[in-house]
Structure formats: C-alpha cells, structure tokens
C-alpha cells in the first residue's frame, strides 16, 4: 500500500529553494515522487507504506532555513 503525504513547507523564496527541498525529499528512503509548489508552499510526496510522515519531517533539509508541517496523509 502506498501513501500520499501533504506537507506545508515554510521558507521557500525561489526556484533554487524548491529544487533543494525537493531533492532532500526525493532522497529520503521510501519516497517515490515529489511535487512541490513554490506559490502554495505545498509538497505532495508519494511514498511506500513503510515511510512514516515523521521521517520526512525530521529530514536534514528541515533542520535549517526550511520548516515542514504535516497537512494530510492518505493511504492508497
């Protein structure tokens, strides 16, 4: 079973920020796909069932300039 995890991302100001955060999310274990909107500050992360939302919130990319907040989790 897969999951779709929606995160609100704070601190995004440009396309480089989007690439940096997207790259950090894509490199996380169990992540299959990432879609991140600079305008809305929303990341849609498709993962395998073994990935927990807390795992994403604790990624290195969110320990500095960028912060993430869990918005929604859908099991598919």
Order of alpha helices (4+ residues) and beta strands (2+ residues): beta-alpha-beta-beta-alpha-beta
